[in-house]
Amino acid sequence: MDEKQVIQKFIVRKLYRKRMWLHKHTNINNLPKGLSNTLRVSKEVKKAIEELLKDKLLLSKPTHYGLEVSLNPKKREDIEDLIE
């Protein structure tokens, strides 16, 4: 498992535990919180988040104070497979 996959798994697991589905969302800047400092400052975090958005595992909601994200309920099976 490479660094990007570890980061993706961490982010999806974090949102899954907090039940961040569809209308319950969090700021995109909160996603790397909880990662080790070496992973948090790497460029892989941004790439991992962009890939999750591209794969539609995360839904984005633009607001006037920043981008908010939540899990996509239509991809629930894919999300649960990624976590395990």
Jmol script that loads the backbone (N, CA, C; Angstrom):
load data "model"
ATOM      1  N   MET A   1       0.844  -1.175   0.000  1.00  0.00           N
ATOM      2  CA  MET A   1       0.000   0.000   0.000  1.00  0.00           C
ATOM      3  C   MET A   1       0.892   1.243   0.000  1.00  0.00           C
ATOM      4  N   ASP A   2       0.680   2.122  -0.951  1.00  0.00           N
ATOM      5  CA  ASP A   2       1.508   3.326  -1.000  1.00  0.00           C
ATOM      6  C   ASP A   2       0.926   4.426  -0.117  1.00  0.00           C
ATOM      7  N   GLU A   3       1.647   5.529  -0.042  1.00  0.00           N
ATOM      8  CA  GLU A   3       1.301   6.619   0.875  1.00  0.00           C
ATOM      9  C   GLU A   3      -0.068   7.215   0.564  1.00  0.00           C
ATOM     10  N   LYS A   4      -0.377   7.382  -0.714  1.00  0.00           N
ATOM     11  CA  LYS A   4      -1.650   7.986  -1.102  1.00  0.00           C
ATOM     12  C   LYS A   4      -2.829   7.107  -0.687  1.00  0.00           C
ATOM     13  N   GLN A   5      -2.695   5.797  -0.834  1.00  0.00           N
ATOM     14  CA  GLN A   5      -3.765   4.891  -0.439  1.00  0.00           C
ATOM     15  C   GLN A   5      -3.972   4.893   1.074  1.00  0.00           C
ATOM     16  N   VAL A   6      -2.888   5.003   1.831  1.00  0.00           N
ATOM     17  CA  VAL A   6      -2.992   5.071   3.291  1.00  0.00           C
ATOM     18  C   VAL A   6      -3.753   6.327   3.696  1.00  0.00           C
ATOM     19  N   ILE A   7      -3.441   7.438   3.040  1.00  0.00           N
ATOM     20  CA  ILE A   7      -4.110   8.706   3.348  1.00  0.00           C
ATOM     21  C   ILE A   7      -5.588   8.633   2.975  1.00  0.00           C
ATOM     22  N   GLN A   8      -5.896   8.059   1.819  1.00  0.00           N
ATOM     23  CA  GLN A   8      -7.295   7.928   1.399  1.00  0.00           C
ATOM     24  C   GLN A   8      -8.075   7.066   2.382  1.00  0.00           C
ATOM     25  N   LYS A   9      -7.492   5.968   2.786  1.00  0.00           N
ATOM     26  CA  LYS A   9      -8.159   5.080   3.725  1.00  0.00           C
ATOM     27  C   LYS A   9      -8.407   5.793   5.054  1.00  0.00           C
ATOM     28  N   PHE A  10      -7.427   6.570   5.523  1.00  0.00           N
ATOM     29  CA  PHE A  10      -7.579   7.311   6.766  1.00  0.00           C
ATOM     30  C   PHE A  10      -8.724   8.320   6.671  1.00  0.00           C
ATOM     31  N   ILE A  11      -8.760   9.076   5.572  1.00  0.00           N
ATOM     32  CA  ILE A  11      -9.778  10.114   5.402  1.00  0.00           C
ATOM     33  C   ILE A  11     -11.173   9.512   5.324  1.00  0.00           C
ATOM     34  N   VAL A  12     -11.321   8.472   4.529  1.00  0.00           N
ATOM     35  CA  VAL A  12     -12.641   7.843   4.372  1.00  0.00           C
ATOM     36  C   VAL A  12     -13.086   7.207   5.683  1.00  0.00           C
ATOM     37  N   ARG A  13     -12.176   6.555   6.384  1.00  0.00           N
ATOM     38  CA  ARG A  13     -12.513   5.935   7.669  1.00  0.00           C
ATOM     39  C   ARG A  13     -12.936   7.000   8.687  1.00  0.00           C
ATOM     40  N   LYS A  14     -12.249   8.135   8.690  1.00  0.00           N
ATOM     41  CA  LYS A  14     -12.562   9.229   9.608  1.00  0.00           C
ATOM     42  C   LYS A  14     -13.976   9.761   9.355  1.00  0.00           C
ATOM     43  N   LEU A  15     -14.297  10.012   8.093  1.00  0.00           N
ATOM     44  CA  LEU A  15     -15.630  10.513   7.753  1.00  0.00           C
ATOM     45  C   LEU A  15     -16.704   9.459   8.013  1.00  0.00           C
ATOM     46  N   TYR A  16     -16.382   8.189   7.790  1.00  0.00           N
ATOM     47  CA  TYR A  16     -17.327   7.101   8.018  1.00  0.00           C
ATOM     48  C   TYR A  16     -17.667   6.989   9.512  1.00  0.00           C
ATOM     49  N   ARG A  17     -16.626   7.071  10.357  1.00  0.00           N
ATOM     50  CA  ARG A  17     -16.849   6.988  11.801  1.00  0.00           C
ATOM     51  C   ARG A  17     -17.709   8.141  12.312  1.00  0.00           C
ATOM     52  N   LYS A  18     -17.519   9.320  11.725  1.00  0.00           N
ATOM     53  CA  LYS A  18     -18.271  10.498  12.159  1.00  0.00           C
ATOM     54  C   LYS A  18     -19.615  10.633  11.447  1.00  0.00           C
ATOM     55  N   ARG A  19     -19.934   9.657  10.605  1.00  0.00           N
ATOM     56  CA  ARG A  19     -21.201   9.604   9.866  1.00  0.00           C
ATOM     57  C   ARG A  19     -21.437  10.857   9.032  1.00  0.00           C
ATOM     58  N   MET A  20     -20.440  11.228   8.264  1.00  0.00           N
ATOM     59  CA  MET A  20     -20.514  12.410   7.406  1.00  0.00           C
ATOM     60  C   MET A  20     -21.061  12.028   6.030  1.00  0.00           C
ATOM     61  N   TRP A  21     -22.336  11.731   5.969  1.00  0.00           N
ATOM     62  CA  TRP A  21     -22.978  11.337   4.720  1.00  0.00           C
ATOM     63  C   TRP A  21     -23.807  12.495   4.190  1.00  0.00           C
ATOM     64  N   LEU A  22     -23.717  12.765   2.910  1.00  0.00           N
ATOM     65  CA  LEU A  22     -24.528  13.698   2.130  1.00  0.00           C
ATOM     66  C   LEU A  22     -24.658  15.090   2.750  1.00  0.00           C
ATOM     67  N   HIS A  23     -25.673  15.355   3.563  1.00  0.00           N
ATOM     68  CA  HIS A  23     -25.935  16.709   4.047  1.00  0.00           C
ATOM     69  C   HIS A  23     -25.143  17.076   5.298  1.00  0.00           C
ATOM     70  N   LYS A  24     -24.486  16.133   5.895  1.00  0.00           N
ATOM     71  CA  LYS A  24     -23.614  16.431   7.023  1.00  0.00           C
ATOM     72  C   LYS A  24     -22.200  16.474   6.462  1.00  0.00           C
ATOM     73  N   HIS A  25     -21.560  17.626   6.527  1.00  0.00           N
ATOM     74  CA  HIS A  25     -20.265  17.779   5.870  1.00  0.00           C
ATOM     75  C   HIS A  25     -19.280  18.495   6.779  1.00  0.00           C
ATOM     76  N   THR A  26     -18.023  18.464   6.385  1.00  0.00           N
ATOM     77  CA  THR A  26     -16.950  19.100   7.126  1.00  0.00           C
ATOM     78  C   THR A  26     -16.029  19.848   6.162  1.00  0.00           C
ATOM     79  N   ASN A  27     -15.281  20.781   6.702  1.00  0.00           N
ATOM     80  CA  ASN A  27     -14.358  21.566   5.894  1.00  0.00           C
ATOM     81  C   ASN A  27     -13.237  20.679   5.367  1.00  0.00           C
ATOM     82  N   ILE A  28     -12.814  20.935   4.155  1.00  0.00           N
ATOM     83  CA  ILE A  28     -11.762  20.131   3.530  1.00  0.00           C
ATOM     84  C   ILE A  28     -10.434  20.255   4.279  1.00  0.00           C
ATOM     85  N   ASN A  29     -10.226  21.360   4.987  1.00  0.00           N
ATOM     86  CA  ASN A  29      -8.999  21.553   5.746  1.00  0.00           C
ATOM     87  C   ASN A  29      -8.940  20.682   6.998  1.00  0.00           C
ATOM     88  N   ASN A  30     -10.066  20.123   7.422  1.00  0.00           N
ATOM     89  CA  ASN A  30     -10.093  19.259   8.602  1.00  0.00           C
ATOM     90  C   ASN A  30      -9.715  17.816   8.282  1.00  0.00           C
ATOM     91  N   LEU A  31      -9.684  17.450   7.028  1.00  0.00           N
ATOM     92  CA  LEU A  31      -9.441  16.056   6.661  1.00  0.00           C
ATOM     93  C   LEU A  31      -8.064  15.539   7.077  1.00  0.00           C
ATOM     94  N   PRO A  32      -6.969  16.283   6.885  1.00  0.00           N
ATOM     95  CA  PRO A  32      -5.664  15.723   7.268  1.00  0.00           C
ATOM     96  C   PRO A  32      -5.395  15.731   8.773  1.00  0.00           C
ATOM     97  N   LYS A  33      -6.257  16.360   9.559  1.00  0.00           N
ATOM     98  CA  LYS A  33      -6.039  16.380  11.001  1.00  0.00           C
ATOM     99  C   LYS A  33      -6.119  14.958  11.537  1.00  0.00           C
ATOM    100  N   GLY A  34      -5.138  14.584  12.329  1.00  0.00           N
ATOM    101  CA  GLY A  34      -5.068  13.231  12.865  1.00  0.00           C
ATOM    102  C   GLY A  34      -3.992  12.403  12.200  1.00  0.00           C
ATOM    103  N   LEU A  35      -3.529  12.831  11.027  1.00  0.00           N
ATOM    104  CA  LEU A  35      -2.412  12.156  10.366  1.00  0.00           C
ATOM    105  C   LEU A  35      -1.109  12.540  11.052  1.00  0.00           C
ATOM    106  N   SER A  36      -0.087  11.731  10.884  1.00  0.00           N
ATOM    107  CA  SER A  36       1.219  12.086  11.423  1.00  0.00           C
ATOM    108  C   SER A  36       1.738  13.326  10.704  1.00  0.00           C
ATOM    109  N   ASN A  37       2.628  14.060  11.353  1.00  0.00           N
ATOM    110  CA  ASN A  37       3.128  15.314  10.778  1.00  0.00           C
ATOM    111  C   ASN A  37       3.829  15.098   9.449  1.00  0.00           C
ATOM    112  N   THR A  38       4.513  13.973   9.296  1.00  0.00           N
ATOM    113  CA  THR A  38       5.212  13.732   8.033  1.00  0.00           C
ATOM    114  C   THR A  38       4.228  13.536   6.885  1.00  0.00           C
ATOM    115  N   LEU A  39       3.109  12.877   7.142  1.00  0.00           N
ATOM    116  CA  LEU A  39       2.101  12.679   6.094  1.00  0.00           C
ATOM    117  C   LEU A  39       1.281  13.945   5.868  1.00  0.00           C
ATOM    118  N   ARG A  40       1.002  14.674   6.928  1.00  0.00           N
ATOM    119  CA  ARG A  40       0.131  15.844   6.837  1.00  0.00           C
ATOM    120  C   ARG A  40       0.717  16.935   5.951  1.00  0.00           C
ATOM    121  N   VAL A  41       2.024  17.123   5.995  1.00  0.00           N
ATOM    122  CA  VAL A  41       2.642  18.207   5.223  1.00  0.00           C
ATOM    123  C   VAL A  41       3.022  17.780   3.806  1.00  0.00           C
ATOM    124  N   SER A  42       2.881  16.513   3.489  1.00  0.00           N
ATOM    125  CA  SER A  42       3.255  16.058   2.149  1.00  0.00           C
ATOM    126  C   SER A  42       2.202  16.488   1.124  1.00  0.00           C
ATOM    127  N   LYS A  43       2.609  16.516  -0.136  1.00  0.00           N
ATOM    128  CA  LYS A  43       1.697  16.881  -1.217  1.00  0.00           C
ATOM    129  C   LYS A  43       0.718  15.757  -1.530  1.00  0.00           C
ATOM    130  N   GLU A  44       0.983  14.583  -0.995  1.00  0.00           N
ATOM    131  CA  GLU A  44       0.128  13.425  -1.257  1.00  0.00           C
ATOM    132  C   GLU A  44      -1.275  13.608  -0.675  1.00  0.00           C
ATOM    133  N   VAL A  45      -1.408  14.401   0.383  1.00  0.00           N
ATOM    134  CA  VAL A  45      -2.724  14.616   0.996  1.00  0.00           C
ATOM    135  C   VAL A  45      -3.655  15.287  -0.003  1.00  0.00           C
ATOM    136  N   LYS A  46      -3.172  16.330  -0.638  1.00  0.00           N
ATOM    137  CA  LYS A  46      -3.998  17.048  -1.621  1.00  0.00           C
ATOM    138  C   LYS A  46      -4.344  16.151  -2.800  1.00  0.00           C
ATOM    139  N   LYS A  47      -3.370  15.367  -3.262  1.00  0.00           N
ATOM    140  CA  LYS A  47      -3.621  14.456  -4.382  1.00  0.00           C
ATOM    141  C   LYS A  47      -4.634  13.376  -3.994  1.00  0.00           C
ATOM    142  N   ALA A  48      -4.541  12.875  -2.761  1.00  0.00           N
ATOM    143  CA  ALA A  48      -5.463  11.838  -2.301  1.00  0.00           C
ATOM    144  C   ALA A  48      -6.888  12.373  -2.232  1.00  0.00           C
ATOM    145  N   ILE A  49      -7.047  13.586  -1.719  1.00  0.00           N
ATOM    146  CA  ILE A  49      -8.375  14.192  -1.628  1.00  0.00           C
ATOM    147  C   ILE A  49      -8.941  14.446  -3.019  1.00  0.00           C
ATOM    148  N   GLU A  50      -8.123  14.961  -3.928  1.00  0.00           N
ATOM    149  CA  GLU A  50      -8.586  15.213  -5.289  1.00  0.00           C
ATOM    150  C   GLU A  50      -9.011  13.921  -5.980  1.00  0.00           C
ATOM    151  N   GLU A  51      -8.285  12.842  -5.738  1.00  0.00           N
ATOM    152  CA  GLU A  51      -8.647  11.564  -6.344  1.00  0.00           C
ATOM    153  C   GLU A  51      -9.956  11.019  -5.766  1.00  0.00           C
ATOM    154  N   LEU A  52     -10.173  11.184  -4.469  1.00  0.00           N
ATOM    155  CA  LEU A  52     -11.435  10.762  -3.860  1.00  0.00           C
ATOM    156  C   LEU A  52     -12.598  11.565  -4.428  1.00  0.00           C
ATOM    157  N   LEU A  53     -12.400  12.848  -4.659  1.00  0.00           N
ATOM    158  CA  LEU A  53     -13.442  13.674  -5.267  1.00  0.00           C
ATOM    159  C   LEU A  53     -13.694  13.257  -6.716  1.00  0.00           C
ATOM    160  N   LYS A  54     -12.624  12.943  -7.439  1.00  0.00           N
ATOM    161  CA  LYS A  54     -12.750  12.534  -8.840  1.00  0.00           C
ATOM    162  C   LYS A  54     -13.471  11.189  -8.964  1.00  0.00           C
ATOM    163  N   ASP A  55     -13.202  10.294  -8.019  1.00  0.00           N
ATOM    164  CA  ASP A  55     -13.852   8.981  -8.019  1.00  0.00           C
ATOM    165  C   ASP A  55     -15.267   9.026  -7.459  1.00  0.00           C
ATOM    166  N   LYS A  56     -15.704  10.216  -7.052  1.00  0.00           N
ATOM    167  CA  LYS A  56     -17.054  10.439  -6.503  1.00  0.00           C
ATOM    168  C   LYS A  56     -17.283   9.717  -5.173  1.00  0.00           C
ATOM    169  N   LEU A  57     -16.229   9.352  -4.464  1.00  0.00           N
ATOM    170  CA  LEU A  57     -16.412   8.802  -3.118  1.00  0.00           C
ATOM    171  C   LEU A  57     -16.722   9.929  -2.139  1.00  0.00           C
ATOM    172  N   LEU A  58     -16.189  11.109  -2.423  1.00  0.00           N
ATOM    173  CA  LEU A  58     -16.492  12.297  -1.637  1.00  0.00           C
ATOM    174  C   LEU A  58     -17.302  13.256  -2.488  1.00  0.00           C
ATOM    175  N   LEU A  59     -18.274  13.895  -1.861  1.00  0.00           N
ATOM    176  CA  LEU A  59     -19.058  14.924  -2.513  1.00  0.00           C
ATOM    177  C   LEU A  59     -18.576  16.281  -2.014  1.00  0.00           C
ATOM    178  N   SER A  60     -18.521  17.260  -2.888  1.00  0.00           N
ATOM    179  CA  SER A  60     -18.068  18.594  -2.484  1.00  0.00           C
ATOM    180  C   SER A  60     -19.249  19.549  -2.444  1.00  0.00           C
ATOM    181  N   LYS A  61     -19.145  20.501  -1.538  1.00  0.00           N
ATOM    182  CA  LYS A  61     -20.164  21.535  -1.413  1.00  0.00           C
ATOM    183  C   LYS A  61     -19.455  22.866  -1.234  1.00  0.00           C
ATOM    184  N   PRO A  62     -19.394  23.685  -2.285  1.00  0.00           N
ATOM    185  CA  PRO A  62     -18.729  24.979  -2.146  1.00  0.00           C
ATOM    186  C   PRO A  62     -19.558  25.925  -1.283  1.00  0.00           C
ATOM    187  N   THR A  63     -18.905  26.607  -0.368  1.00  0.00           N
ATOM    188  CA  THR A  63     -19.556  27.603   0.475  1.00  0.00           C
ATOM    189  C   THR A  63     -18.750  28.895   0.391  1.00  0.00           C
ATOM    190  N   HIS A  64     -19.268  29.953   0.957  1.00  0.00           N
ATOM    191  CA  HIS A  64     -18.550  31.230   0.909  1.00  0.00           C
ATOM    192  C   HIS A  64     -17.320  31.220   1.812  1.00  0.00           C
ATOM    193  N   TYR A  65     -17.226  30.288   2.730  1.00  0.00           N
ATOM    194  CA  TYR A  65     -16.076  30.217   3.640  1.00  0.00           C
ATOM    195  C   TYR A  65     -15.136  29.064   3.322  1.00  0.00           C
ATOM    196  N   GLY A  66     -15.345  28.351   2.222  1.00  0.00           N
ATOM    197  CA  GLY A  66     -14.447  27.272   1.817  1.00  0.00           C
ATOM    198  C   GLY A  66     -15.194  26.062   1.303  1.00  0.00           C
ATOM    199  N   LEU A  67     -14.452  25.055   0.916  1.00  0.00           N
ATOM    200  CA  LEU A  67     -15.034  23.839   0.363  1.00  0.00           C
ATOM    201  C   LEU A  67     -15.359  22.854   1.477  1.00  0.00           C
ATOM    202  N   GLU A  68     -16.555  22.306   1.449  1.00  0.00           N
ATOM    203  CA  GLU A  68     -17.000  21.310   2.421  1.00  0.00           C
ATOM    204  C   GLU A  68     -17.134  19.973   1.687  1.00  0.00           C
ATOM    205  N   VAL A  69     -16.870  18.871   2.386  1.00  0.00           N
ATOM    206  CA  VAL A  69     -16.960  17.546   1.774  1.00  0.00           C
ATOM    207  C   VAL A  69     -17.758  16.604   2.671  1.00  0.00           C
ATOM    208  N   SER A  70     -18.338  15.592   2.044  1.00  0.00           N
ATOM    209  CA  SER A  70     -19.049  14.529   2.757  1.00  0.00           C
ATOM    210  C   SER A  70     -18.935  13.250   1.934  1.00  0.00           C
ATOM    211  N   LEU A  71     -19.316  12.147   2.522  1.00  0.00           N
ATOM    212  CA  LEU A  71     -19.288  10.862   1.823  1.00  0.00           C
ATOM    213  C   LEU A  71     -20.495  10.736   0.902  1.00  0.00           C
ATOM    214  N   ASN A  72     -20.307  10.041  -0.192  1.00  0.00           N
ATOM    215  CA  ASN A  72     -21.368   9.832  -1.179  1.00  0.00           C
ATOM    216  C   ASN A  72     -22.135   8.565  -0.810  1.00  0.00           C
ATOM    217  N   PRO A  73     -23.416   8.678  -0.449  1.00  0.00           N
ATOM    218  CA  PRO A  73     -24.183   7.483  -0.067  1.00  0.00           C
ATOM    219  C   PRO A  73     -24.400   6.504  -1.230  1.00  0.00           C
ATOM    220  N   LYS A  74     -24.310   6.972  -2.467  1.00  0.00           N
ATOM    221  CA  LYS A  74     -24.466   6.085  -3.613  1.00  0.00           C
ATOM    222  C   LYS A  74     -23.271   5.162  -3.784  1.00  0.00           C
ATOM    223  N   LYS A  75     -22.139   5.510  -3.188  1.00  0.00           N
ATOM    224  CA  LYS A  75     -20.916   4.711  -3.280  1.00  0.00           C
ATOM    225  C   LYS A  75     -20.616   4.002  -1.958  1.00  0.00           C
ATOM    226  N   ARG A  76     -21.630   3.721  -1.185  1.00  0.00           N
ATOM    227  CA  ARG A  76     -21.461   3.138   0.141  1.00  0.00           C
ATOM    228  C   ARG A  76     -20.678   1.826   0.108  1.00  0.00           C
ATOM    229  N   GLU A  77     -20.982   0.956  -0.840  1.00  0.00           N
ATOM    230  CA  GLU A  77     -20.284  -0.334  -0.926  1.00  0.00           C
ATOM    231  C   GLU A  77     -18.794  -0.134  -1.227  1.00  0.00           C
ATOM    232  N   ASP A  78     -18.479   0.774  -2.143  1.00  0.00           N
ATOM    233  CA  ASP A  78     -17.070   1.053  -2.456  1.00  0.00           C
ATOM    234  C   ASP A  78     -16.340   1.618  -1.252  1.00  0.00           C
ATOM    235  N   ILE A  79     -17.006   2.480  -0.493  1.00  0.00           N
ATOM    236  CA  ILE A  79     -16.411   3.085   0.689  1.00  0.00           C
ATOM    237  C   ILE A  79     -16.142   2.029   1.743  1.00  0.00           C
ATOM    238  N   GLU A  80     -17.093   1.133   1.968  1.00  0.00           N
ATOM    239  CA  GLU A  80     -16.903   0.080   2.966  1.00  0.00           C
ATOM    240  C   GLU A  80     -15.808  -0.893   2.533  1.00  0.00           C
ATOM    241  N   ASP A  81     -15.670  -1.145   1.235  1.00  0.00           N
ATOM    242  CA  ASP A  81     -14.582  -1.993   0.751  1.00  0.00           C
ATOM    243  C   ASP A  81     -13.230  -1.327   0.956  1.00  0.00           C
ATOM    244  N   LEU A  82     -13.143  -0.031   0.761  1.00  0.00           N
ATOM    245  CA  LEU A  82     -11.898   0.703   0.954  1.00  0.00           C
ATOM    246  C   LEU A  82     -11.475   0.685   2.418  1.00  0.00           C
ATOM    247  N   ILE A  83     -12.429   0.780   3.316  1.00  0.00           N
ATOM    248  CA  ILE A  83     -12.130   0.813   4.746  1.00  0.00           C
ATOM    249  C   ILE A  83     -11.577  -0.535   5.215  1.00  0.00           C
ATOM    250  N   GLU A  84     -12.130  -1.609   4.723  1.00  0.00           N
ATOM    251  CA  GLU A  84     -11.718  -2.942   5.194  1.00  0.00           C
ATOM    252  C   GLU A  84     -10.573  -3.495   4.444  1.00  0.00           C
TER     253      GLU A  84
END
end "model"
wireframe off; spacefill off
backbone 0.3
color backbone group
